Amino acid sequence: MEKAKIFEYATIFGAAAVLAYLATAAGINLYYIDNYGNVYSHQPYETIKVIARQYVWEFQYPNGTTSFNTLVIKAGQLYRLELTSADVVHAFYVPDLGIKYQAVPGFVYTIWLKVDKPGTYLVECAVYCGPGHYLMLGKIVVEP
């Protein structure tokens, strides 16, 4: 009977140690993901506001200019996109870059973006946002 209790306690403490390790590793990695510009890189970044509206993407640059449906950035430079919605729930979806974030009214989500390959990347809304949803297409133009 004594060996059974020891085995039971060992199982409980072993499982707790494994879960504590996984929680710590996940927490550290999530911190690094959320703070990409400050942790991994000492290069400066630009902040661009991305506002989803029925049925257009609005991009507000740090110099005060605004563009609609076209985001122009430079290859190899780090950008911080602050994503929000002005009306209903949208989703900022760039399939070629593996990016998909919800744009929810009243919330601002941070997307760290660094594209090394020049080109044009399609931006789609991946959440049905009304009868003009199919019109909500944009692009990210990455210049050399």
Buried (B, 14 or more C-beta within 10 A) or exposed (E): EEEEEEEEEEEEEEEEEEEEEEEEEEEEEEEEEEEBBEEEEEEEBBEBBBBBBBBBBBBBBEEEEEBEBEBEBEEEBBBBBBBBBEBBBBBBBBEEBEBBBBBBEEEEBBBBBBBEEEEEBEBBBBBEBEEEBEEBBBBBEBEE
